[in-house]
């Protein structure tokens, strides 16, 4: 019913627009004017509107930056996240600089050089120097950004480790995550979707040498300051493991294994003491309190960043970054796959 009403409203809107145009044409004929003739008055109106729109565009841009800055992510909580944010800041800084430089000029020129009956166009011949400047300068800027971006990507994807990274598998399926830890030997046992059945929800080969000490978890726990190598698998469709606070993301592709490594640098307890985070939590809880909802506690989180189905929005898992002692205590509470299957 709602769809039908929308179609009717749209049809009426098109009909109304057509009638307004028809009325304008008839009124122009009544004034003995040609309705498609552009006058100086029309050009002046369009020029002023263009200038007004340009001013509104620039003002609204800075207003949105100020208004939405409070919902931005806090400082990165991983070692490589600092490099990613630096690349982002440099790229966006250059884009904003060019936007603020070019847009006002374009809208002002649209107003200044609006059409006039007594106006005369000036022919400007080819200028090699100008062509050279506006070709070479952007090319150099883009080359620097691309090289810097590739260097950052290489550093992120091929980090130099002082110690062996802890191996954790994240298994994706509609619509949940399962974490599998590699246990004392730090080596994951073999797994395959064909082995899924009963309590064996991720298809681990229990007869494999390295599978006995693996254990499953519904919450990710990471020791601060220790590199973690995440390995990703998917059971059904393409998912995307997205950990925004750590500036980490990797696709989970059926039939293959992908990986991503980072070192967490800030514990959950520490990030909750950050002034920006506390401000966010206060604003969120003010809204939730007004609606009678449960208060929110700030947590790191794993999300799916691919639209993988109807419950995509709910495919998430908490991430807890803690001290090594706290992590070791949590591990002792977990049961291995050999004990549960």
N, C-alpha and C positions, 0 to 999 in steps of 0.2 A: 504494500500500500504506500509506504514512504517513497519507494522508487517511482511509482506512478505519479505521485504528487510532485516530485522533483522534475519529472519530464514535463508535466503540465505547466509548472511555474517557468521553466526554461523556455517553453514554446511561447508563453504569454510575453515573456521578456523580449524575445526576438520580434514578436509581432508589434509590441509597443515601440521598440527601437525603429522598426520600419515605418510606423505611422509618424513618429517624430521627424524622421528624415523627409517624409512626404509633406508634412506641414511646413517644414523649412523651405522646401522647393516651391510650394504654392505661395508662401509669403514673399519669397524673393521675386516671383513673377508679378505679384501684386505691387511690389515696389518698383517694378520695371527694371529689375537687376538680373544679370545672369548668375544663377546660383553657384556655378563652378568657377567664377572669376575671383581670383585672389587679389584683395585690395591691400593698401598700406595699413589700413586698420586691422585687417586679419593678421598681417605679418607682425605688427606691433603687439597685438594680443598674444600671438604664439611666442614671440621673443620674450615677453615678460613672463609668460607661464613657464617657459623653458628655464629662465633664470631663477624663478621662484622654486621650481622643482629641484634644480641643482643645489640651491641653498638648503632646501629641506633634506636632500639626500645626504649632504655633508653633516648637517646637524644631527640627523637621525643616526648616522653611523657612530658618531662619538657618544650619543646618548645610549645606544645599544651596548657599546663597549663598556660604558660606566655601569649600566643597569645589570648586565649579565656577567660581569667579572666575578661576582660573588658565587656563581654556580660553576666556575671553572674547576678543574682538578687541582688538588693541592700539589705541593712539591713532590717530585718523583721519589719513590721508595725503593729504587733499585740503582745499582751502580751505573748501568748503561743509560738509565732514564735521564740522567743529567745531560748526556750527549744528545739524546733525542730532543729534549726540550730546548737545548741550545740551537740545534738545527732548525727547529720550529720557530723559535724567536727571531733568528736571522732571516729566515724566509718570509715570515709574516711581516717583519719590520720593513723589508724591502718592498713588499707588495703594498703595505699601507702608505709608505712614503710616496710611491709612484701614484697611488690612488689620490692622495691629498694634493699632489702636485699637478696631475693631469686633469682630473675631473672638474675642478673649478674653472680652469682655462677653457675646457671644451664647452661648458655651459655658458660661460661669459661670451665666448666667440659666437655661439649660436644666437645670443641676444644682440651683440654689437654688430654683427654682419647679417642681420635679418634683411629680408628683401625690401627694396624701395623702388618705386617707379623711376625715380631720377638717379638711382644707383647704377654704377658702372663697374663691372668685374675687371680686376687687374690681372693681366697675364704674367705669371711668374715662371721664368725659365728654369730649366734643370740646374741644380746646384750640387756639384760633386762633394763639396765639404760637408753640407748638411746630410747628404745621403750616407757619407762615410760615418759621420757621428752617430746617426740614429740606427745604423746597422751594426757598427763595431761595439758600441757601448752596451746595448742589450746582449749581444753575443758573448762578450766578456763576462757580464754579470751572470748569465745563465750557465756558462762554462764553469765559473767558480762555484756556483750553487750545486751543480750536478756533481762535480768532483768532490766537493765537501760532503754531499749526501752519500755518494758511493763509499767514501772513506768511513763515514759514520756507520753505514750499513755493514761494511766489512768488519769493523770493530765490534759491532753488536752481535753479528752472526758467528764470528770466530774469535771469541774472547781468549785472552791468555790467563790460564788458571794457575795459581800458586799451589792449589790443592785439587784433588780429584773431586769433581762435582757429584753431588748426591743425585741419584737417578729416580725420577718419579714419572709414572705413566698417567696421563689423563685420557680416560675412555669416554667418548661421546656417543650418546644415543638419544633419540627422541623420547623424552625431553629432560634428560638428566645427565649429570657427570658422575663418574666413579674414578677415584684416585687409587692407583696401585703403587705401593712403595716396594723398593727392591730389597729391603731387609738388610741383614748384616753383611752379605756378600756384595751388596751394591750392584747387583746384576739381575735384571728382570728375567723371569722364566719365560719360556716360549708360550705364546698365546695365539689363538686363531678363532674367528667367529664360528667356525664349524664345530668347535668344542663347547659352545654355550649350551647350558642346560641346567635346570634346577637352580641350586645356589651358586653355581659357577656362572655368574652373570657377565663376565668379561672374557670367557673362553680360555682360561689358563690351562696349560697342559700340566696336570699335577704330577706327572711322571718325570718331568724335565728336571735336570740336576739343580738348576738355580731357582726353581719355583717354590720350593718348600718353605723358605723364609719370607716370601712375598706376603704382603697383607693389604687388604682393601680398606678404604676410608671414605666417608661421606663428607669430610671436611679436610681441607688441605692445611697441614701444619709444616712450617718451614723454620729452620734455625737461622737467626740473623747473622749476616756476614759470611755465610757459607754458600758457594755457588751451587745452583740446582739445575740439572739438565732435565727438562720436561720432554717426554716422548708422547706423541699424540696418535690415537687411533679413532676411527669412527665405525659404528656398526651399520649405519643405514644411509644417511645423506651427508653432504658436506656441512660441517659445523665449523665454527671459528672460535678458538679459545682466546678470549680477550681478558687481560688483566690490566685494566686502565691505570691503576695506581703504580704499577711497575713498568708502564709503557711497553707492554709485551702483548703480542698477538700472533697467532699462527693458525692456519687452516687445518682442520682434521678431515682427512680425505679417506673414504672407504677404499680398502684394498691396499693401502700404503701407510707407512709410518713417517711422520714429520717430527721435527724437534725444535726447541728453542731453549736457550740457557740464559739465566740472569742470576745476579747475587742480590738478595734483599738486604737493605741497609738500615731500615727503620722498623722497629717492632710495632705491633698493633697498639700496645700500651703507650709507646712514645708518640705515635702519630695522633692519638686521641688527645694529647696534651698540646698539640700545635694550635696556635691562636686562630688561624684560618679555619681549621677543621672544627674547632669548638664553635666558631661563629656559624658555620654551616649547620651543625647539629642543633644549635639553638633555634635557628630559623625554621628548620624542618620540624622540630618538636613543637614549636609554637603553632604551626599549621595542623599537626597531628592532634595536639591537645584540643584545639578548637573543634575538631571533628570527632573527638572522643576515641581516637585510635591509640594503640600502644606506642609508647615512646621509642624513638629510634636510637640505636647505639651504632657508632661509626665502626665499620669493618671493611677490610680489604675484601674484594669479591672477584670471582671468576664468572664471566658472562659468555653467552654464545652471541657472536657478532655477525651471524648469518641468519637470514630469515628461513628457518629450517622447518616451519610448520605452525600449526595453530597455537601451540603452547610455547613458542619460541621465547616469549617475554619472560617466562618463568624458569628458564634453563640457567640456573646459577648455583654457585657454591661458595661458601665462605672460605677465606684464606686467613690463617692465623700465623703471624710472624712473631716468634718468641725467642727467648734465650736458649742456648744449647742445653742447659740443665732442664728447662721446662719442656723442650722438645724430647729429650731422652726419657723424661717421666711419662710423656704422652705415648711414646713408642712402646714402653713396657706394658701399657694397658691394652695394646692392640693384639688381636689373635691372628696368627698366620693363616694362610690359605690351607695349609696342611691340617690345621686344627679345626677349621670350619667346614671343610668339604668331606 
